[in-house]
């Protein structure tokens, strides 16, 4: 499983921190015991799953999940680069 966006969340109230170049590890079924909240809208993922005979099309649907704990590890060598431009700011009225 490849995470799209990962933030480090601090319990002491500090601002969330974007984390780059990580993979999810551990037993996926163990994450189900850590679900603390779910969203109201279900999203669908359509993609490919690697198999010995080649890629197989797959689909999955789920609401957004908030988990209290998940195991991650740094990628051996991240291919991602830092953004060139700063994040856009919301328009002030």
C-alpha positions in Angstrom: 0.0 0.0 0.0 1.3 3.4 -0.9 0.3 6.4 1.2 -0.6 9.5 -0.8 0.0 12.1 1.9 1.4 11.5 5.4 1.4 13.9 8.3 3.0 13.5 11.7 0.4 14.6 14.3 1.5 15.8 17.7 -0.6 15.1 20.8 0.7 18.4 22.4 -1.1 20.6 19.8 1.8 21.5 17.6 1.0 21.9 13.9 0.9 18.8 11.8 4.1 18.1 9.9 4.2 16.8 6.3 6.4 13.6 6.1 7.9 12.6 2.8 9.2 9.2 1.6 7.6 6.6 3.9 6.0 3.2 3.3 3.3 1.6 5.4 4.5 -1.6 7.1 3.2 -4.1 9.6 0.1 -6.2 9.4 -2.7 -4.4 7.6 -5.3 -6.3 9.7 -3.8 -4.9 12.9 -4.7 -1.4 11.6 -8.4 -2.2 11.8 -8.1 -2.4 15.6 -6.8 1.2 15.6 -9.6 2.9 13.7 -11.0 5.7 15.9 -13.3 7.5 13.4 -14.6 7.2 9.8 -15.9 9.8 7.3 -19.4 10.0 5.9 -18.5 9.8 2.2 -17.3 6.6 0.6 -14.5 6.9 -2.0 -13.5 4.3 -4.6 -10.0 3.3 -5.6 -9.4 1.7 -9.0 -5.9 0.5 -9.6 -3.6 -2.4 -10.3 -2.2 -5.1 -8.0 1.0 -6.9 -8.8 0.8 -10.6 -9.0 3.2 -13.4 -10.3 1.3 -13.5 -13.6 1.3 -9.7 -14.0 -0.8 -6.8 -12.9 -4.4 -7.5 -12.0 -7.1 -4.7 -12.0 -8.6 -4.1 -8.5 -11.2 -1.9 -6.9 -11.8 -1.0 -3.3 -14.2 1.4 -1.6 -14.0 2.9 1.9 -14.8 6.0 3.8 -11.8 8.1 5.1 -10.3 6.5 8.1 -8.7 8.0 11.2 -6.4 5.5 12.9 -4.7 6.1 16.2 -1.5 4.4 15.2 0.1 3.1 12.1 3.5 1.7 11.4 5.7 3.5 8.8 9.3 3.3 7.8 11.4 5.6 5.7 11.9 4.5 2.1 15.4 3.3 1.3 15.8 6.2 -1.1 13.0 8.7 -1.6 12.5 9.8 -5.2 10.4 12.8 -4.1 11.7 16.3 -4.1 10.7 19.3 -2.1 8.0 21.6 -3.6 9.3 24.4 -5.8 6.6 26.8 -4.7 5.1 27.5 -1.3 1.6 26.1 -0.5 -1.2 28.4 -1.8 -2.8 30.5 0.9 -6.5 30.7 1.3 -8.0 34.0 0.2 -8.7 36.4 3.0 -12.0 38.3 2.9 
